[in-house]
Amino acid sequence: MKDEGKQRRRLETGTLARVAVFTALIAVMGLPGTLNVFGNAVPITLQTMGVMLAGAILGTWRGALAVLVLYVLVAAGLPLLAGGRGGLGVFTAPSAGFLIGWLPGAALTGWLVERAGRSPSTLRLFLASVAGGMGVVYLFGIPIQALVSGASLGAAAGLTLVFVPGDLIKAALTAVVVRGVQRAYPDAVPAVHQERLRAGGER
C-alpha cells in the first residue's frame, strides 16, 4: 500500500509538472505581443500555437488542464495574454470566444493525436492542430465576436479570414516540432504516455 501511494504521488507530480510547463509555454508565447490588422478587435498572437503544442504533446485532458490553469491565472489578474492582458475583462472582450475556444481546441487536438497511435505522422499532427487549434477556436470565436461587437456572423467570419494563413503556418510548425520531439522523446506521444501510465510508471 505504501509503495502504491508513493507511485501515485509520483504520477501526480509528473502530471502537474507537465501541465505547468505548457501553461508557462502558452504564456511565454504571448511575449512577442499582438498584431491587429484591418481594424479587427481580435489580435493575432502566437499563443494559439502554444495551445496546439499543449494538446499534441500532453493529450486530451492534460492539454485542456494546461489551458484551464492559464485561465485561472489570467482571471486572477496576471498579464499572461499577449499584449500584457489579464483580468476578468478579457473574458468579455470581442476576442473572448477565441480565448474560450483554446480549452476545447487543445482537448480535441490531444484527442485526435491520442488516436493516431504510437507514431503519429506529421500529416496527422498537422490535421489535428488544424481541427483543434483552428476549427474549434473559430467555432467559439466567431459567434462570440459577433455577439459582443454587434456585427453579423458573416462579418465576423470575414474578419477571421485574416487569421487563416498564419494559423495554418502555426499548425505546420506545431506538427514539425511535435514530430521531432516525439522521435527524440517517445513519452511525448500521448498514446505511449498513456500506456506507461497504465503500466504504472511515468518518466
Backbone as a printed PyTorch tensor [residue, N CA C, xyz], in Angstrom:
tensor([[[  0.8190,  -1.2080,   0.0000],
         [  0.0000,   0.0000,   0.0000],
         [  0.8530,   1.2570,   0.0000]],

        [[  1.9340,   1.2030,   0.8010],
         [  2.8170,   2.3600,   0.8780],
         [  3.4720,   2.6220,  -0.4690]],

        [[  3.9040,   1.5570,  -1.1400],
         [  4.5240,   1.6970,  -2.4600],
         [  3.5370,   2.2450,  -3.4730]],

        [[  2.2760,   1.7990,  -3.3850],
         [  1.2560,   2.3070,  -4.2980],
         [  1.0300,   3.7960,  -4.0830]],

        [[  1.0530,   4.2240,  -2.8250],
         [  0.8740,   5.6440,  -2.5300],
         [  2.0090,   6.4830,  -3.0850]],

        [[  3.2250,   5.9870,  -2.9480],
         [  4.3800,   6.7120,  -3.4820],
         [  4.2960,   6.8030,  -5.0020]],

        [[  3.8950,   5.6960,  -5.6110],
         [  3.7980,   5.6690,  -7.0710],
         [  2.7440,   6.6570,  -7.5420]],

        [[  1.6040,   6.7020,  -6.8430],
         [  0.5360,   7.6310,  -7.2120],
         [  1.0030,   9.0760,  -7.0910]],

        [[  1.7450,   9.3570,  -6.0290],
         [  2.2490,  10.7230,  -5.8510],
         [  3.2320,  11.0950,  -6.9590]],

        [[  4.0570,  10.1340,  -7.3830],
         [  4.9950,  10.3950,  -8.4850],
         [  4.2370,  10.7090,  -9.7690]],

        [[  3.1770,   9.9350, -10.0220],
         [  2.3770,  10.1580, -11.2220],
         [  1.7260,  11.5360, -11.1860]],

        [[  1.1740,  11.8890, -10.0290],
         [  0.5120,  13.1840,  -9.8940],
         [  1.5130,  14.3210, -10.0400]],

        [[  2.6970,  14.1560,  -9.4450],
         [  3.7270,  15.1890,  -9.5480],
         [  4.1940,  15.3550, -10.9850]],

        [[  4.3880,  14.2340, -11.6770],
         [  4.8020,  14.2970, -13.0810],
         [  3.7660,  14.9770, -13.9500]],

        [[  2.4980,  14.6600, -13.7170],
         [  1.4160,  15.2750, -14.4920],
         [  1.3520,  16.7700, -14.2410]],

        [[  1.4190,  17.1600, -12.9710],
         [  1.3580,  18.5840, -12.6360],
         [  2.5340,  19.3450, -13.2490]],

        [[  3.7150,  18.7230, -13.2520],
         [  4.8850,  19.3790, -13.8260],
         [  4.7020,  19.6050, -15.3280]],

        [[  4.1930,  18.6060, -16.0300],
         [  3.9760,  18.7370, -17.4690],
         [  2.9460,  19.8190, -17.7630]],

        [[  1.8690,  19.8130, -16.9940],
         [  0.8250,  20.8220, -17.1910],
         [  1.3830,  22.2160, -16.9440]],

        [[  2.1540,  22.3750, -15.8720],
         [  2.7220,  23.6820, -15.5360],
         [  3.6590,  24.1820, -16.6340]],

        [[  4.4610,  23.2740, -17.1890],
         [  5.3930,  23.6600, -18.2560],
         [  4.6350,  24.2140, -19.4560]],

        [[  3.5380,  23.5660, -19.8230],
         [  2.8160,  24.0230, -21.0070],
         [  1.9450,  25.2450, -20.7250]],

        [[  1.4980,  25.4060, -19.4960],
         [  0.8430,  26.6640, -19.1280],
         [  1.8320,  27.8130, -19.2940]],

        [[  3.0520,  27.6000, -18.8090],
         [  4.0930,  28.6200, -18.9400],
         [  4.4490,  28.8670, -20.4040]],

        [[  4.4890,  27.7900, -21.2090],
         [  4.8230,  27.9340, -22.6200],
         [  3.7960,  28.7960, -23.3450]],

        [[  2.5120,  28.5410, -23.0850],
         [  1.4680,  29.3480, -23.7250],
         [  1.6190,  30.8120, -23.3270]],

        [[  1.9000,  31.0400, -22.0390],
         [  2.0820,  32.4160, -21.5630],
         [  3.2840,  33.0820, -22.2280]],

        [[  4.4020,  32.3540, -22.3010],
         [  5.6310,  32.9090, -22.8930],
         [  5.4260,  33.2570, -24.3670]],

        [[  4.6060,  32.4840, -25.0590],
         [  4.3800,  32.7510, -26.4740],
         [  3.5660,  34.0160, -26.7040]],

        [[  3.1030,  34.6210, -25.6250],
         [  2.4370,  35.9090, -25.7400],
         [  3.3900,  37.0870, -25.6520]],

        [[  4.6580,  36.8140, -25.3090],
         [  5.6210,  37.9030, -25.1260],
         [  5.8620,  38.7440, -26.3840]],

        [[  5.8570,  38.1280, -27.5970],
         [  6.0550,  38.9770, -28.7840],
         [  4.9720,  40.0230, -28.9840]],

        [[  3.8500,  39.9000, -28.2680],
         [  2.8090,  40.9080, -28.3510],
         [  1.6960,  40.5390, -29.3170]],

        [[  0.9370,  41.5410, -29.7120],
         [ -0.2290,  41.3200, -30.5650],
         [ -0.1160,  42.1480, -31.8350]],

        [[ -0.9130,  41.7400, -32.8170],
         [ -0.9850,  42.4760, -34.0790],
         [ -2.4390,  42.5360, -34.5060]],

        [[ -2.9640,  43.7480, -34.6100],
         [ -4.3310,  43.9350, -35.0880],
         [ -4.2830,  44.4300, -36.5300]],

        [[ -4.9980,  43.7500, -37.4020],
         [ -4.9910,  44.1270, -38.8110],
         [ -6.4110,  44.3390, -39.3110]],

        [[ -6.5500,  45.2410, -40.2640],
         [ -7.8330,  45.5490, -40.9040],
         [ -8.9090,  45.9430, -39.8950]],

        [[ -8.4870,  46.5920, -38.8070],
         [ -9.4430,  47.0680, -37.8260],
         [-10.0940,  45.9850, -36.9910]],

        [[ -9.5730,  44.7760, -37.0420],
         [-10.1450,  43.6730, -36.2770],
         [ -9.7980,  43.8310, -34.8070]],

        [[-10.8120,  43.7590, -33.9380],
         [-10.5780,  43.8940, -32.4940],
         [ -9.9160,  42.6580, -31.9080]],

        [[ -9.9110,  41.5540, -32.6570],
         [ -9.2730,  40.3290, -32.1900],
         [ -7.8330,  40.3150, -32.7070]],

        [[ -6.8490,  40.2830, -31.8180],
         [ -5.4580,  40.3750, -32.2610],
         [ -4.8990,  39.0420, -32.7450]],

        [[ -3.8720,  39.1320, -33.5700],
         [ -3.0880,  37.9610, -33.9600],
         [ -2.0020,  37.7620, -32.9100]],

        [[ -1.8770,  36.5470, -32.3950],
         [ -0.8380,  36.2430, -31.4100],
         [ -0.2410,  34.8700, -31.7190]],

        [[  0.8710,  34.5630, -31.0630],
         [  1.4870,  33.2410, -31.2020],
         [  0.9120,  32.2200, -30.2240]],

        [[  0.0580,  32.6850, -29.3160],
         [ -0.3700,  31.8030, -28.2370],
         [ -1.2280,  30.6310, -28.7110]],

        [[ -1.9010,  30.7750, -29.8400],
         [ -2.6640,  29.6320, -30.3460],
         [ -1.7420,  28.4650, -30.7010]],

        [[ -0.5040,  28.7600, -31.0860],
         [  0.4470,  27.6840, -31.3510],
         [  0.7920,  26.9580, -30.0560]],

        [[  0.8750,  27.7020, -28.9650],
         [  1.1120,  27.0700, -27.6730],
         [ -0.0180,  26.1220, -27.3020]],

        [[ -1.2450,  26.5060, -27.6390],
         [ -2.4040,  25.6540, -27.3830],
         [ -2.3120,  24.3730, -28.2150]],

        [[ -1.9360,  24.5090, -29.4870],
         [ -1.7690,  23.3380, -30.3500],
         [ -0.6940,  22.4040, -29.7940]],

        [[  0.4240,  22.9800, -29.3680],
         [  1.5160,  22.1810, -28.8180],
         [  1.0800,  21.4480, -27.5520]],

        [[  0.3440,  22.1410, -26.6990],
         [ -0.1180,  21.5250, -25.4560],
         [ -0.9940,  20.3140, -25.7450]],

        [[ -1.9360,  20.4680, -26.6620],
         [ -2.8090,  19.3520, -26.9920],
         [ -2.0620,  18.1950, -27.6240]],

        [[ -1.1720,  18.5180, -28.5740],
         [ -0.4800,  17.4710, -29.3310],
         [  0.5040,  16.6760, -28.4850]],

        [[  1.0780,  17.2980, -27.4670],
         [  2.0800,  16.6070, -26.6440],
         [  1.4780,  16.0570, -25.3450]],

        [[  0.5730,  16.8060, -24.7410],
         [  0.0200,  16.3660, -23.4620],
         [ -1.1800,  15.4450, -23.6090]],

        [[ -1.8700,  15.5200, -24.7360],
         [ -3.0800,  14.7280, -24.9010],
         [ -4.3160,  15.4930, -24.4520]],

        [[ -5.4410,  14.7970, -24.4260],
         [ -6.7430,  15.4460, -24.2290],
         [ -6.8590,  16.2200, -22.9270]],

        [[ -6.8670,  15.5030, -21.8090],
         [ -7.2200,  16.1780, -20.5630],
         [ -6.0920,  17.0020, -19.9940]],

        [[ -4.8410,  16.5780, -20.1670],
         [ -3.7340,  17.3800, -19.6400],
         [ -3.5390,  18.6380, -20.4780]],

        [[ -3.7540,  18.5450, -21.7970],
         [ -3.6770,  19.7400, -22.6350],
         [ -4.7410,  20.7480, -22.2490]],

        [[ -5.9710,  20.2440, -22.0190],
         [ -7.0490,  21.1350, -21.5920],
         [ -6.7560,  21.7330, -20.2150]],

        [[ -6.1640,  20.9200, -19.3220],
         [ -5.8490,  21.4030, -17.9830],
         [ -4.8080,  22.5200, -18.0220]],

        [[ -3.8290,  22.4120, -18.9260],
         [ -2.8160,  23.4700, -19.0540],
         [ -3.4760,  24.8010, -19.4230]],

        [[ -4.4720,  24.7440, -20.3060],
         [ -5.1880,  25.9640, -20.6880],
         [ -6.0520,  26.4550, -19.5290]],

        [[ -6.6930,  25.5240, -18.8160],
         [ -7.5330,  25.9120, -17.6910],
         [ -6.7250,  26.6340, -16.6150]],

        [[ -5.5380,  26.1370, -16.3410],
         [ -4.6720,  26.8050, -15.3610],
         [ -4.3480,  28.2230, -15.8260]],

        [[ -4.0880,  28.3730, -17.1210],
         [ -3.8210,  29.7140, -17.6600],
         [ -5.0310,  30.6180, -17.4540]],

        [[ -6.2360,  30.1010, -17.7070],
         [ -7.4540,  30.8840, -17.4900],
         [ -7.5290,  31.3920, -16.0540]],

        [[ -7.2610,  30.5070, -15.1160],
         [ -7.3640,  30.8800, -13.6990],
         [ -6.3750,  32.0000, -13.3720]],

        [[ -5.1610,  31.8630, -13.8660],
         [ -4.1440,  32.8880, -13.6010],
         [ -4.5040,  34.2120, -14.2620]],

        [[ -5.0250,  34.1430, -15.4840],
         [ -5.4350,  35.3640, -16.1860],
         [ -6.6080,  36.0190, -15.4670]],

        [[ -7.5900,  35.2200, -15.0520],
         [ -8.7510,  35.7570, -14.3400],
         [ -8.3370,  36.4130, -13.0280]],

        [[ -7.2530,  35.9060, -12.4300],
         [ -6.7490,  36.4840, -11.1760],
         [ -6.0290,  37.8090, -11.4070]],

        [[ -5.8430,  38.1650, -12.6860],
         [ -5.2410,  39.4600, -12.9960],
         [ -3.8360,  39.4160, -13.5320]],

        [[ -3.2480,  38.2350, -13.6390],
         [ -1.8850,  38.1570, -14.1680],
         [ -1.8980,  38.4700, -15.6700]],

        [[ -0.9810,  39.3170, -16.1300],
         [ -0.9650,  39.7400, -17.5440],
         [ -0.2920,  38.7050, -18.4480]],

        [[ -0.9020,  37.5320, -18.5780],
         [ -0.2740,  36.4240, -19.2840],
         [ -0.7200,  36.2880, -20.7300]],

        [[ -1.6890,  37.0810, -21.1360],
         [ -2.1010,  37.0440, -22.5370],
         [ -1.2720,  38.0370, -23.3320]],

        [[ -1.1450,  37.7850, -24.6200],
         [ -0.3330,  38.6550, -25.4830],
         [ -0.7550,  40.1100, -25.3150]],

        [[  0.2350,  40.9780, -25.2920],
         [ -0.0350,  42.3910, -25.0840],
         [ -0.1650,  42.7510, -23.6220]],

        [[  0.1760,  41.8190, -22.7220],
         [  0.1030,  42.0990, -21.2920],
         [ -1.3070,  42.1790, -20.7580]],

        [[ -2.2240,  41.4450, -21.3860],
         [ -3.6180,  41.4980, -20.9510],
         [ -3.8900,  40.4710, -19.8560]],

        [[ -4.7920,  40.8080, -18.9880],
         [ -5.1920,  39.9150, -17.9170],
         [ -6.4050,  40.4790, -17.2170]],

        [[ -6.9770,  39.7310, -16.2910],
         [ -8.1700,  40.1730, -15.5870],
         [ -9.4360,  39.6110, -16.2120]],

        [[-10.5400,  39.7280, -15.4970],
         [-11.8100,  39.1640, -15.9530],
         [-12.3230,  39.8260, -17.2290]],

        [[-11.8650,  41.0580, -17.4830],
         [-12.3490,  41.7790, -18.6540],
         [-12.0400,  41.0860, -19.9750]],

        [[-10.9670,  40.2920, -20.0140],
         [-10.6040,  39.6360, -21.2770],
         [-11.6490,  38.5930, -21.6740]],

        [[-12.4610,  38.1330, -20.7010],
         [-13.4770,  37.1170, -20.9910],
         [-14.7900,  37.7370, -21.4720]],

        [[-14.8110,  39.0620, -21.5780],
         [-15.9970,  39.7290, -22.1210],
         [-15.6460,  40.5920, -23.3330]],

        [[-14.3850,  40.5590, -23.7460],
         [-13.9300,  41.3380, -24.9020],
         [-14.3430,  40.6470, -26.2040]],

        [[-14.2300,  41.3440, -27.3390],
         [-14.5630,  40.7120, -28.6190],
         [-13.7600,  39.4470, -28.9000]],

        [[-12.5710,  39.3600, -28.3200],
         [-11.7200,  38.1770, -28.5410],
         [-12.0040,  37.0470, -27.5570]],

        [[-13.0040,  37.2200, -26.6820],
         [-13.2590,  36.2460, -25.6220],
         [-13.5590,  34.8580, -26.1690]],

        [[-14.2960,  34.7790, -27.2530],
         [-14.6510,  33.4810, -27.8070],
         [-13.4480,  32.6990, -28.2810]],

        [[-12.4880,  33.3950, -28.8690],
         [-11.2610,  32.7270, -29.3160],
         [-10.4840,  32.2130, -28.1160]],

        [[-10.4540,  33.0270, -27.0520],
         [ -9.7740,  32.6170, -25.8200],
         [-10.4690,  31.3990, -25.2050]],

        [[-11.7890,  31.4460, -25.1110],
         [-12.5530,  30.3340, -24.5520],
         [-12.3500,  29.0690, -25.3890]],

        [[-12.2100,  29.2470, -26.6930],
         [-12.0290,  28.1080, -27.5870],
         [-10.7070,  27.3900, -27.4300]],

        [[ -9.7520,  28.0180, -26.7430],
         [ -8.4550,  27.3570, -26.5450],
         [ -8.6030,  26.0320, -25.8030]],

        [[ -9.4610,  26.0020, -24.7780],
         [ -9.5540,  24.7900, -23.9580],
         [-10.1170,  23.6050, -24.7600]],

        [[-11.3020,  23.7260, -25.3620],
         [-11.7660,  22.5930, -26.1770],
         [-10.8840,  22.3540, -27.3940]],

        [[-10.2170,  23.4050, -27.8820],
         [ -9.2980,  23.2260, -29.0050],
         [ -8.1090,  22.3640, -28.6430]],

        [[ -7.5210,  22.6220, -27.4750],
         [ -6.4060,  21.7930, -27.0040],
         [ -6.8770,  20.3650, -26.7560]],

        [[ -8.0860,  20.2210, -26.1910],
         [ -8.6210,  18.8900, -25.9050],
         [ -8.8400,  18.0930, -27.1910]],

        [[ -9.4160,  18.7210, -28.2100],
         [ -9.6520,  17.9990, -29.4610],
         [ -8.3370,  17.6390, -30.1450]],

        [[ -7.3890,  18.5660, -30.1490],
         [ -6.0780,  18.2660, -30.7300],
         [ -5.4720,  17.0480, -30.0430]],

        [[ -5.5080,  17.0340, -28.7180],
         [ -4.9660,  15.9070, -27.9640],
         [ -5.7150,  14.6200, -28.2400]],

        [[ -7.0280,  14.6930, -28.3220],
         [ -7.8520,  13.5080, -28.5670],
         [ -7.5130,  12.8820, -29.9210]],

        [[ -7.3560,  13.7260, -30.9270],
         [ -7.0230,  13.2220, -32.2620],
         [ -5.6170,  12.6230, -32.3020]],

        [[ -4.6710,  13.2640, -31.6110],
         [ -3.3030,  12.7440, -31.5940],
         [ -3.2440,  11.4310, -30.8250]],

        [[ -4.0070,  11.3270, -29.7500],
         [ -4.0490,  10.0750, -28.9880],
         [ -4.4840,   8.9050, -29.8700]],

        [[ -5.3810,   9.1820, -30.7960],
         [ -5.9000,   8.1360, -31.6720],
         [ -5.0520,   7.9220, -32.9110]],

        [[ -3.9420,   8.6500, -32.9990],
         [ -3.0210,   8.4610, -34.1240],
         [ -1.9760,   7.3920, -33.8260]],

        [[ -2.0260,   6.8010, -32.6300],
         [ -1.1400,   5.6950, -32.3030],
         [  0.2010,   6.0980, -31.7260]],

        [[  1.1040,   5.1340, -31.6990],
         [  2.4040,   5.3040, -31.0690],
         [  3.3760,   6.1330, -31.8970]],

        [[  3.0870,   6.3200, -33.1740],
         [  3.9870,   7.0950, -34.0350],
         [  3.1750,   7.9370, -35.0130]],

        [[  2.5210,   8.9840, -34.5060],
         [  1.6820,   9.8110, -35.3770],
         [  2.5130,  10.5050, -36.4550]],

        [[  1.9990,  10.5130, -37.6610],
         [  2.7240,  11.1500, -38.7620],
         [  2.6260,  12.6710, -38.6470]],

        [[  3.5160,  13.3440, -39.3450],
         [  3.4850,  14.8080, -39.3690],
         [  2.1550,  15.3040, -39.9180]],

        [[  1.6290,  14.5970, -40.9280],
         [  0.3430,  14.9990, -41.5070],
         [ -0.7770,  14.8710, -40.4830]],

        [[ -0.7990,  13.7680, -39.7260],
         [ -1.8350,  13.5940, -38.7030],
         [ -1.7330,  14.6690, -37.6290]],

        [[ -0.5140,  15.0030, -37.2540],
         [ -0.3140,  16.0670, -36.2650],
         [ -0.7860,  17.4080, -36.7990]],

        [[ -0.5120,  17.6580, -38.0770],
         [ -0.9550,  18.9050, -38.7080],
         [ -2.4770,  18.9790, -38.7280]],

        [[ -3.1260,  17.9090, -39.1640],
         [ -4.5850,  17.9030, -39.2530],
         [ -5.2260,  18.0370, -37.8700]],

        [[ -4.6250,  17.3990, -36.8690],
         [ -5.1400,  17.5270, -35.5050],
         [ -5.0220,  18.9680, -35.0150]],

        [[ -3.9170,  19.6110, -35.3260],
         [ -3.7030,  21.0080, -34.9220],
         [ -4.6740,  21.9400, -35.6240]],

        [[ -4.9320,  21.6700, -36.9020],
         [ -5.8930,  22.4830, -37.6510],
         [ -7.2930,  22.3170, -37.0700]],

        [[ -7.6770,  21.0620, -36.7970],
         [ -9.0210,  20.8020, -36.2780],
         [ -9.2430,  21.4680, -34.9220]],

        [[ -8.2770,  21.2930, -34.0090],
         [ -8.4360,  21.8450, -32.6720],
         [ -8.0560,  23.3090, -32.5670]],

        [[ -6.8680,  23.6430, -33.0810],
         [ -6.3390,  24.9940, -32.9270],
         [ -6.9570,  26.0260, -33.8430]],

        [[ -7.6290,  25.5640, -34.8950],
         [ -8.3100,  26.4900, -35.7960],
         [ -9.8210,  26.2460, -35.7830]],

        [[-10.2290,  25.0280, -36.1730],
         [-11.6550,  24.7480, -36.3020],
         [-12.4440,  25.0250, -35.0360]],

        [[-12.0080,  24.4540, -33.9160],
         [-12.7380,  24.6320, -32.6650],
         [-12.6310,  26.0740, -32.1670]],

        [[-11.4390,  26.6470, -32.2540],
         [-11.2490,  28.0160, -31.7760],
         [-12.1130,  28.9850, -32.5830]],

        [[-12.1680,  28.8240, -33.8810],
         [-13.0170,  29.6740, -34.7210],
         [-14.4960,  29.4460, -34.3990]],

        [[-14.8540,  28.1820, -34.1250],
         [-16.2530,  27.8490, -33.8340],
         [-16.7520,  28.6100, -32.6110]],

        [[-15.9030,  28.7840, -31.6410],
         [-16.2600,  29.5800, -30.4700],
         [-16.0550,  31.0670, -30.7270]],

        [[-14.9700,  31.4000, -31.4010],
         [-14.5860,  32.7990, -31.5400],
         [-15.5010,  33.6360, -32.4010]],

        [[-15.8980,  33.1210, -33.5450],
         [-16.6860,  33.9160, -34.5000],
         [-18.0450,  34.3310, -33.9300]],

        [[-18.8670,  33.3990, -33.4290],
         [-20.1710,  33.8420, -32.9230],
         [-20.0860,  34.7610, -31.7040]],

        [[-19.1050,  34.5200, -30.8310],
         [-18.9870,  35.3830, -29.6490],
         [-18.4840,  36.7620, -30.0510]],

        [[-17.5870,  36.8320, -31.0260],
         [-17.1580,  38.1360, -31.5220],
         [-18.3420,  38.8950, -32.1190]],

        [[-19.1730,  38.1820, -32.8790],
         [-20.3480,  38.8150, -33.4650],
         [-21.2940,  39.3190, -32.3750]],

        [[-21.4980,  38.5060, -31.3360],
         [-22.4000,  38.8700, -30.2510],
         [-21.9020,  40.0880, -29.4870]],

        [[-20.6080,  40.0810, -29.1450],
         [-20.0420,  41.1670, -28.3430],
         [-19.9450,  42.4690, -29.1410]],

        [[-19.5580,  42.3420, -30.3990],
         [-19.3300,  43.5450, -31.2140],
         [-20.5930,  44.0480, -31.9090]],

        [[-21.6310,  43.2220, -31.9510],
         [-22.8490,  43.6240, -32.6420],
         [-22.7940,  43.4260, -34.1430]],

        [[-21.7470,  42.7780, -34.6330],
         [-21.6070,  42.5200, -36.0660],
         [-22.3820,  41.2490, -36.4350]],

        [[-22.5950,  41.0700, -37.7230],
         [-23.2460,  39.8510, -38.1880],
         [-22.2470,  38.6990, -38.1600]],

        [[-22.7760,  37.4830, -38.1770],
         [-21.8880,  36.3180, -38.2250],
         [-21.0170,  36.3440, -39.4680]],

        [[-21.5940,  36.7610, -40.5810],
         [-20.8330,  36.8340, -41.8230],
         [-19.6770,  37.8140, -41.7250]],

        [[-19.9540,  38.9800, -41.1120],
         [-18.9050,  39.9810, -40.9720],
         [-17.7980,  39.4850, -40.0510]],

        [[-18.1890,  38.8400, -38.9510],
         [-17.1930,  38.3220, -38.0130],
         [-16.3650,  37.2170, -38.6730]],

        [[-17.0330,  36.3730, -39.4570],
         [-16.3170,  35.3090, -40.1620],
         [-15.3480,  35.8980, -41.1770]],

        [[-15.7760,  36.9690, -41.8450],
         [-14.8950,  37.6240, -42.8210],
         [-13.6520,  38.1890, -42.1690]],

        [[-13.8090,  38.7790, -40.9840],
         [-12.6540,  39.3120, -40.2640],
         [-11.6980,  38.2010, -39.8480]],

        [[-12.2500,  37.0190, -39.5810],
         [-11.4330,  35.8870, -39.1260],
         [-10.5630,  35.3230, -40.2460]],

        [[-10.9360,  35.5670, -41.4960],
         [-10.1570,  35.0380, -42.6210],
         [ -8.6950,  35.4820, -42.5710]],

        [[ -8.4610,  36.6470, -41.9560],
         [ -7.0900,  37.1540, -41.8970],
         [ -6.2020,  36.2540, -41.0340]],

        [[ -6.8220,  35.4780, -40.1320],
         [ -6.0510,  34.6000, -39.2560],
         [ -5.6150,  33.3140, -39.9510]],

        [[ -6.3200,  32.9250, -41.0030],
         [ -6.1460,  31.5910, -41.5780],
         [ -4.7160,  31.3020, -42.0430]],

        [[ -4.0860,  32.1690, -42.8610],
         [ -2.7230,  31.8430, -43.3160],
         [ -1.7440,  31.6480, -42.1570]],

        [[ -1.7750,  32.5600, -41.2020],
         [ -0.8620,  32.4470, -40.0630],
         [ -1.1370,  31.2260, -39.2200]],

        [[ -2.4100,  30.9070, -39.0240],
         [ -2.7510,  29.7400, -38.2080],
         [ -2.3610,  28.4420, -38.9060]],

        [[ -2.4590,  28.4090, -40.2210],
         [ -2.0030,  27.2270, -40.9550],
         [ -0.4890,  27.0470, -40.7960]],

        [[  0.2290,  28.1580, -40.8100],
         [  1.6850,  28.0920, -40.5860],
         [  1.9770,  27.5940, -39.1720]],

        [[  1.2170,  28.0900, -38.1890],
         [  1.4010,  27.6280, -36.8040],
         [  1.1360,  26.1300, -36.6900]],

        [[  0.0800,  25.6650, -37.3610],
         [ -0.2520,  24.2410, -37.3160],
         [  0.8560,  23.4030, -37.9530]],

        [[  1.4110,  23.9020, -39.0600],
         [  2.5000,  23.1810, -39.7270],
         [  3.7430,  23.1510, -38.8430]],

        [[  4.0790,  24.2870, -38.2310],
         [  5.2360,  24.3350, -37.3320],
         [  5.0200,  23.4240, -36.1230]],

        [[  3.7990,  23.4300, -35.5990],
         [  3.4780,  22.5520, -34.4760],
         [  3.7200,  21.0980, -34.8420]],

        [[  3.2430,  20.6890, -36.0150],
         [  3.3960,  19.3030, -36.4570],
         [  4.8710,  18.9180, -36.5690]],

        [[  5.6780,  19.8040, -37.1400],
         [  7.1030,  19.5170, -37.3190],
         [  7.8130,  19.4490, -35.9660]],

        [[  7.5190,  20.4280, -35.0980],
         [  8.1590,  20.4600, -33.7790],
         [  7.7590,  19.2410, -32.9510]],

        [[  6.4710,  18.9290, -32.9310],
         [  5.9920,  17.8100, -32.1270],
         [  6.5550,  16.4930, -32.6430]],

        [[  6.5900,  16.3290, -33.9590],
         [  7.1350,  15.0830, -34.5090],
         [  8.6050,  14.9220, -34.1150]],

        [[  9.3620,  16.0160, -34.1560],
         [ 10.7590,  15.9560, -33.7510],
         [ 10.9150,  15.6210, -32.2820]],

        [[ 10.0880,  16.2360, -31.4420],
         [ 10.1400,  15.9650, -30.0030],
         [  9.7770,  14.5120, -29.7260]],

        [[  8.7610,  14.0110, -30.4170],
         [  8.3120,  12.6450, -30.1710],
         [  9.3290,  11.6090, -30.6320]],

        [[ 10.0590,  11.9190, -31.6790],
         [ 11.1110,  10.9940, -32.1150],
         [ 12.2310,  10.9320, -31.0810]],

        [[ 12.5700,  12.0890, -30.5150],
         [ 13.6470,  12.1320, -29.5270],
         [ 13.1880,  11.6450, -28.1570]],

        [[ 11.9190,  11.8230, -27.8730],
         [ 11.3890,  11.5070, -26.5430],
         [ 10.0320,  10.8340, -26.7170]],

        [[ 10.0060,   9.5150, -26.9160],
         [  8.7590,   8.7930, -27.2240],
         [  7.6430,   9.0190, -26.2110]],

        [[  7.9810,   9.3230, -24.9600],
         [  6.9380,   9.5420, -23.9550],
         [  6.1290,  10.8000, -24.2410]],

        [[  6.5990,  11.6230, -25.1860],
         [  5.8380,  12.8070, -25.5980],
         [  4.7010,  12.4400, -26.5420]],

        [[  4.6370,  11.1730, -26.9570],
         [  3.4990,  10.6930, -27.7440],
         [  2.3880,  10.3500, -26.7590]],

        [[  1.2290,  11.0070, -26.8240],
         [  0.1740,  10.7480, -25.8360],
         [ -0.1850,   9.2770, -25.6820]],

        [[ -0.2570,   8.5310, -26.8040],
         [ -0.6160,   7.1130, -26.7270],
         [  0.4350,   6.3230, -25.9480]],

        [[  1.7030,   6.6360, -26.1640],
         [  2.7880,   5.9540, -25.4430],
         [  2.7350,   6.3120, -23.9620]],

        [[  2.5200,   7.5750, -23.6770],
         [  2.4630,   8.0180, -22.2840],
         [  1.3210,   7.3240, -21.5450]],

        [[  0.1730,   7.1980, -22.1980],
         [ -0.9590,   6.5310, -21.5620],
         [ -0.6430,   5.0650, -21.2700]],

        [[  0.0610,   4.4140, -22.1890],
         [  0.4470,   3.0220, -21.9590],
         [  1.3360,   2.9080, -20.7280]],

        [[  2.2540,   3.8540, -20.5740],
         [  3.1590,   3.8130, -19.4220],
         [  2.4090,   4.0970, -18.1250]],

        [[  1.4250,   4.9780, -18.2020],
         [  0.6210,   5.2410, -17.0120],
         [ -0.1540,   3.9910, -16.6060]],

        [[ -0.7280,   3.3050, -17.5870],
         [ -1.4620,   2.0770, -17.2820],
         [ -0.5420,   1.0020, -16.7170]],

        [[  0.7160,   1.0380, -17.1750],
         [  1.6930,   0.0590, -16.6820],
         [  2.2140,   0.4340, -15.2950]],

        [[  1.8880,   1.6790, -14.8590],
         [  2.2400,   2.0720, -13.5020],
         [  3.5230,   2.8510, -13.3850]],

        [[  4.0300,   3.4320, -14.4710],
         [  5.2690,   4.2060, -14.3650],
         [  5.2120,   5.4470, -15.2110]],

        [[  5.8820,   6.4850, -14.7650],
         [  5.9630,   7.7360, -15.5090],
         [  7.3770,   8.2580, -15.3870]],

        [[  7.8980,   8.7660, -16.5300],
         [  9.2490,   9.3210, -16.5140],
         [  9.2200,  10.7170, -17.0680]]])
